Amino acid sequence: IRTPLTTIREGISQALDGILGETTQKQREVFSIVLEDSDRLKRIIDNLLDISKIEAGMVELKKEFVDLATAVKGVIAGFSLIAREKSLSLETSFSPEKIRAFADKDRIIQVFTNLIGNSLKFTQSGRIHINLSQKDKFIECAVTDTGGGIAKEDLPRVFSKFQQFGRTAGPGEKGTGLGLSITKAIVELHKGKIWIDSELDKGTKITFSLPIYSTEELFKECAANSLKKLSKEDAALSILVFNLRDISRLKEKMDQEKISSLVYDLQMLVRSKIRRETDLVVESGQLILMILSGMKKEGALIILGRIQDSFDNYLAKEPLGKEIHIIYETLNYPRDAKTADEMISKISSLKDIN
């Protein structure tokens, strides 16, 4: 369906741009409507494909640490023109200012895009407020609007497919009825929860939470997921461990921002050595792990040597370089460990990661 739709859209775009010759005002008006409907049809197709893949269990999350505040600001920037045209205020509050979640960046951006876009569709005046807050065991994200709200009897069906409710909307603003269903599925794939508070004529607030992983849970999930993806022909996996053992001590007596910047630079050096989509870099506290699927120990040791050289060159130029001592370790499946639990136990022997 996408291929003929792309051809149709391209033809209409060329006609509107005058590439195919002069057009009358009436023709341009008709072409603009067709182009708008083509874009809407594409969104419907994308949503149908998304929900089908999710229901078939075919969606694999590519998790990494995501700065949620930056993600939200990026989504808001994309909606700023629509908000200005409707004279709506887009407001944010983040506590703390920087909140990192271990999540699939593209999918979390899709969640915020669906929620903020939905609020913009059904809010005719007032504001839309996005709040991020970090609790003890989870991160809470909320999108609140001053739209028409949803009737109490309709709330239980809000996250079902193809549902449309009477949130006071302008002419022709109907949506596809799939956005919230997809949003709920994405949040639950992240082991989070989502819920709604709304009343007619009193606006709507949709909140979702994402879990905060302990270091052990984080490393274990990454190792377990990587082991699951190994094929019989490629049944090898190596984990490079970089233990920045002096980081905690330095944070207590030096500028934390400088220390965090140094750790970030070291992490980026590790990431720069990624060569395949299946490779993964995870950082938490003083530990950086590089997970190399399908990599035998001999190959992993070569990569480790290259990263060690990069670290040495970087630290030699840094004022704090002499204060940092790094412990390097290579673990291999199945030579050193046969399960994710065994991998984590081996890493724990370097440093207690609880």
C-alpha positions as CSV (number, residue, x, y, z in Angstrom):
1,I,0.0,0.0,0.0
2,R,2.9,2.4,0.8
3,T,4.4,2.2,-2.7
4,P,1.4,3.4,-4.7
5,L,0.6,6.0,-2.0
6,T,4.2,7.4,-2.2
7,T,3.8,7.7,-6.0
8,I,0.4,9.5,-5.6
9,R,1.9,11.8,-3.0
10,E,4.9,12.6,-5.2
11,G,2.8,13.4,-8.2
12,I,0.5,15.7,-6.3
13,S,3.5,17.5,-4.7
14,Q,5.1,18.1,-8.1
15,A,1.8,19.5,-9.4
16,L,1.5,21.8,-6.4
17,D,5.1,23.0,-6.8
18,G,4.5,23.8,-10.5
19,I,7.0,21.2,-11.8
20,L,4.3,19.7,-14.0
21,G,3.1,23.0,-15.4
22,E,0.9,25.9,-14.4
23,T,-2.1,25.2,-12.2
24,T,-5.2,27.3,-11.4
25,Q,-6.1,28.4,-7.9
26,K,-8.9,25.9,-7.8
27,Q,-6.6,23.0,-8.8
28,R,-4.1,24.0,-6.1
29,E,-6.9,23.9,-3.5
30,V,-8.0,20.5,-4.6
31,F,-4.4,19.2,-4.8
32,S,-3.7,20.5,-1.2
33,I,-6.7,18.5,0.1
34,V,-5.5,15.4,-1.7
35,L,-2.0,15.8,-0.3
36,E,-3.3,16.3,3.2
37,D,-5.5,13.2,2.9
38,S,-2.5,11.2,1.5
39,D,-0.5,12.2,4.6
40,R,-3.4,11.2,6.8
41,L,-3.7,7.8,5.0
42,K,0.1,7.2,5.5
43,R,-0.3,7.9,9.2
44,I,-3.2,5.4,9.4
45,I,-1.1,2.7,7.5
46,D,1.9,3.3,9.8
47,N,-0.4,3.0,12.9
48,L,-2.0,-0.2,11.6
49,L,1.5,-1.7,10.9
50,D,2.7,-0.7,14.3
51,I,-0.3,-2.2,16.2
52,S,-0.1,-5.4,14.1
53,K,3.6,-5.8,14.8
54,I,3.1,-5.2,18.5
55,E,0.2,-7.7,18.8
56,A,2.3,-10.3,16.9
57,G,5.1,-9.8,19.3
58,M,7.4,-8.6,16.5
59,V,8.6,-5.4,18.1
60,E,12.0,-5.5,19.6
61,L,13.0,-2.6,21.8
62,K,16.5,-1.1,21.3
63,K,17.1,0.2,24.8
64,E,19.7,2.8,25.7
65,F,19.9,5.6,28.2
66,V,17.6,8.4,27.0
67,D,17.5,12.0,28.3
68,L,13.7,12.4,28.6
69,A,13.8,16.2,28.8
70,T,15.7,16.5,25.5
71,A,13.3,14.0,23.9
72,V,10.3,16.1,25.1
73,K,11.8,19.4,23.9
74,G,12.4,17.8,20.5
75,V,8.8,16.7,20.2
76,I,7.6,20.2,21.3
77,A,9.7,21.9,18.7
78,G,8.0,19.8,16.0
79,F,4.5,21.0,17.3
80,S,5.4,24.6,18.0
81,L,3.9,26.0,14.8
82,I,0.6,24.2,15.3
83,A,0.5,25.4,18.9
84,R,1.1,29.0,17.8
85,E,-1.6,28.8,15.1
86,K,-4.1,27.7,17.8
87,S,-2.8,30.2,20.4
88,L,-2.0,27.3,22.8
89,S,0.7,27.4,25.4
90,L,3.1,24.5,25.5
91,E,4.6,24.3,29.0
92,T,7.1,21.9,30.7
93,S,8.4,21.1,34.2
94,F,11.2,18.6,34.9
95,S,12.2,17.4,38.3
96,P,15.2,17.0,38.2
97,E,16.2,18.9,35.1
98,K,17.9,15.9,33.6
99,I,16.1,12.5,33.9
100,R,17.6,9.5,32.2
101,A,15.4,6.5,31.4
102,F,16.6,3.1,30.0
103,A,14.3,2.9,27.0
104,D,14.0,2.7,23.3
105,K,14.6,6.3,22.3
106,D,12.5,6.2,19.0
107,R,9.6,4.5,20.7
108,I,9.5,6.9,23.7
109,I,9.6,9.8,21.3
110,Q,6.6,8.1,19.5
111,V,4.8,8.0,22.9
112,F,5.3,11.7,23.6
113,T,4.4,12.6,20.0
114,N,1.1,10.7,20.3
115,L,0.2,12.2,23.6
116,I,1.2,15.8,22.8
117,G,-0.3,15.6,19.3
118,N,-3.5,14.2,20.7
119,S,-3.8,17.0,23.2
120,L,-3.2,19.6,20.4
121,K,-6.0,18.1,18.3
122,F,-8.6,18.3,21.0
123,T,-7.6,21.5,22.9
124,Q,-9.0,24.7,21.4
125,S,-7.8,27.2,24.1
126,G,-5.5,27.3,27.1
127,R,-2.4,25.1,27.5
128,I,-0.7,21.8,27.3
129,H,1.6,20.9,30.2
130,I,4.3,18.2,30.1
131,N,5.7,17.1,33.5
132,L,8.6,14.7,34.2
133,S,9.4,13.6,37.7
134,Q,11.7,11.0,39.1
135,K,10.5,8.9,42.0
136,D,12.3,6.2,44.0
137,K,11.6,3.3,41.7
138,F,10.1,4.8,38.6
139,I,9.9,7.9,36.4
140,E,6.5,9.5,35.9
141,C,5.6,11.4,32.8
142,A,2.3,13.3,32.4
143,V,0.7,15.3,29.6
144,T,-2.1,17.6,30.8
145,D,-4.4,19.7,28.6
146,T,-7.3,22.1,29.0
147,G,-9.4,20.4,26.3
148,G,-13.0,19.3,26.3
149,G,-12.3,16.1,28.4
150,I,-13.8,12.7,28.2
151,A,-17.0,11.4,29.7
152,K,-16.6,9.1,32.7
153,E,-18.3,6.2,31.0
154,D,-15.9,6.3,28.1
155,L,-12.7,6.3,30.2
156,P,-12.4,2.4,30.4
157,R,-12.2,2.2,26.6
158,V,-9.8,5.1,26.0
159,F,-6.8,2.8,25.2
160,S,-8.7,0.4,23.0
161,K,-8.3,0.3,19.2
162,F,-10.4,2.5,16.9
163,Q,-12.0,4.5,19.8
164,Q,-13.1,8.1,19.2
165,F,-14.7,10.2,22.0
166,G,-16.4,13.5,22.3
167,R,-13.5,15.6,23.4
168,T,-14.6,18.9,21.9
169,A,-12.7,19.3,18.6
170,G,-12.7,21.6,15.7
171,P,-14.3,20.7,12.3
172,G,-12.8,17.6,10.7
173,E,-10.4,16.8,13.6
174,K,-11.1,13.1,14.1
175,G,-7.8,11.3,14.4
176,T,-7.3,7.6,13.7
177,G,-8.3,6.0,17.0
178,L,-5.0,4.0,17.2
179,G,-2.6,6.4,18.8
180,L,-3.5,5.8,22.4
181,S,-3.6,2.0,21.9
182,I,-0.1,2.1,20.4
183,T,1.1,4.3,23.2
184,K,-0.2,1.9,25.9
185,A,1.4,-1.0,24.1
186,I,4.8,0.8,23.9
187,V,4.7,1.8,27.6
188,E,3.9,-1.8,28.6
189,L,6.7,-3.2,26.4
190,H,8.9,-1.0,28.6
191,K,7.4,-2.7,31.7
192,G,5.7,0.6,32.6
193,K,2.1,1.6,33.3
194,I,-0.3,4.2,31.8
195,W,-3.5,5.7,33.1
196,I,-5.9,8.6,32.4
197,D,-7.8,11.2,34.4
198,S,-10.4,13.2,32.6
199,E,-13.8,15.0,33.0
200,L,-16.0,16.6,30.4
201,D,-15.2,20.3,30.1
202,K,-12.3,20.0,32.6
203,G,-9.5,18.7,30.4
204,T,-7.5,15.5,30.3
205,K,-4.3,14.2,32.0
206,I,-2.6,11.1,30.7
207,T,0.3,9.7,32.9
208,F,2.7,6.9,32.2
209,S,5.5,5.5,34.3
210,L,8.8,3.9,33.3
211,P,10.8,1.7,35.8
212,I,14.1,2.8,37.2
213,Y,16.5,-0.2,37.0
214,S,19.1,-1.0,39.6
215,T,22.5,-1.5,38.1
216,E,22.2,-5.3,38.5
217,E,18.8,-5.4,36.8
218,L,20.0,-3.2,34.0
219,F,23.1,-5.3,33.2
220,K,21.2,-8.6,33.6
221,E,18.4,-7.5,31.2
222,C,20.9,-6.4,28.6
223,A,22.9,-9.7,28.9
224,A,19.8,-11.8,28.9
225,N,18.3,-10.1,25.8
226,S,21.6,-10.4,23.9
227,L,21.9,-14.1,24.8
228,K,18.3,-14.7,23.5
229,K,19.2,-13.3,20.1
230,L,22.1,-15.6,19.5
231,S,21.7,-18.0,16.6
232,K,22.9,-21.5,16.6
233,E,25.6,-20.7,14.1
234,D,26.7,-17.6,16.0
235,A,26.4,-18.8,19.6
236,A,29.1,-16.6,21.1
237,L,28.9,-13.4,23.1
238,S,31.5,-11.3,24.8
239,I,31.2,-8.6,27.4
240,L,33.9,-6.0,27.8
241,V,33.8,-4.5,31.4
242,F,35.3,-1.1,32.1
243,N,35.4,-0.5,35.9
244,L,36.1,3.2,36.6
245,R,36.8,2.4,40.2
246,D,37.8,6.0,41.3
247,I,34.7,7.8,40.1
248,S,32.8,7.6,43.4
249,R,35.7,8.9,45.3
250,L,36.3,11.8,42.9
251,K,32.7,12.8,42.9
252,E,32.9,13.4,46.6
253,K,35.8,15.8,46.4
254,M,35.6,17.4,42.9
255,D,33.1,19.1,40.6
256,Q,30.5,16.5,39.8
257,E,29.7,18.0,36.4
258,K,33.4,17.6,35.3
259,I,33.4,14.0,36.5
260,S,30.1,13.3,34.7
261,S,31.5,14.9,31.5
262,L,34.7,12.7,31.7
263,V,32.6,9.5,32.2
264,Y,30.4,10.5,29.3
265,D,33.5,11.0,27.0
266,L,34.8,7.6,28.0
267,Q,31.4,6.0,27.2
268,M,31.4,7.8,23.8
269,L,34.9,6.4,23.1
270,V,33.5,2.9,23.7
271,R,30.4,3.6,21.5
272,S,32.7,4.7,18.7
273,K,34.0,1.1,18.4
274,I,30.5,-0.3,17.7
275,R,30.4,-1.9,14.3
276,R,27.2,-3.8,14.3
277,E,23.5,-3.2,15.2
278,T,23.6,-6.0,17.8
279,D,26.5,-4.4,19.7
280,L,25.4,-2.6,22.9
281,V,27.0,-0.2,25.4
282,V,25.5,0.2,28.8
283,E,26.7,2.5,31.6
284,S,25.7,2.8,35.2
285,G,27.7,4.4,37.9
286,Q,31.4,3.4,37.7
287,L,30.8,0.5,35.2
288,I,30.6,0.6,31.5
289,L,29.7,-2.7,29.6
290,M,30.1,-3.3,25.9
291,I,28.1,-6.3,24.8
292,L,29.3,-7.9,21.6
293,S,26.9,-10.5,20.1
294,G,28.5,-13.3,18.0
295,M,32.0,-12.2,19.2
296,K,34.5,-14.8,20.4
297,K,36.9,-14.0,23.2
298,E,39.9,-13.6,20.8
299,G,38.1,-11.0,18.8
300,A,36.8,-9.2,21.9
301,L,40.4,-8.9,23.2
302,I,41.5,-7.1,20.1
303,I,38.6,-4.6,20.5
304,L,39.5,-4.2,24.2
305,G,43.1,-3.3,23.3
306,R,41.9,-0.6,20.9
307,I,39.6,0.9,23.4
308,Q,42.3,0.8,26.1
309,D,44.6,2.7,23.7
310,S,41.8,5.3,23.1
311,F,41.3,5.6,26.9
312,D,45.0,6.1,27.5
313,N,45.3,8.8,24.8
314,Y,42.2,10.6,26.2
315,L,43.2,10.5,29.8
316,A,46.8,11.6,29.0
317,K,45.3,15.0,27.8
318,E,42.8,15.4,30.7
319,P,43.7,17.2,34.0
320,L,41.9,14.5,35.9
321,G,43.5,11.7,33.9
322,K,46.0,10.7,36.5
323,E,43.3,10.3,39.1
324,I,41.4,7.6,37.0
325,H,42.4,4.0,37.2
326,I,40.4,1.6,35.0
327,I,40.1,-2.2,35.5
328,Y,39.5,-4.0,32.3
329,E,37.9,-7.4,32.0
330,T,36.5,-9.6,29.2
331,L,33.8,-12.2,29.8
332,N,32.7,-14.7,27.2
333,Y,29.7,-16.9,26.6
334,P,29.9,-19.9,26.7
335,R,33.5,-20.1,27.9
336,D,33.3,-18.0,31.1
337,A,29.6,-18.1,31.8
338,K,26.5,-19.9,30.4
339,T,23.7,-17.7,31.6
340,A,23.0,-14.0,32.2
341,D,23.0,-14.7,36.0
342,E,26.5,-16.2,35.7
343,M,27.6,-13.2,33.7
344,I,26.4,-10.8,36.3
345,S,28.0,-12.8,39.1
346,K,31.3,-12.5,37.3
347,I,30.9,-8.8,36.9
348,S,30.0,-8.6,40.6
349,S,33.3,-10.1,41.5
350,L,35.0,-7.0,40.1
351,K,32.8,-4.7,42.1
352,D,29.6,-5.0,44.1
353,I,27.0,-3.7,41.6
354,N,24.0,-3.7,43.9
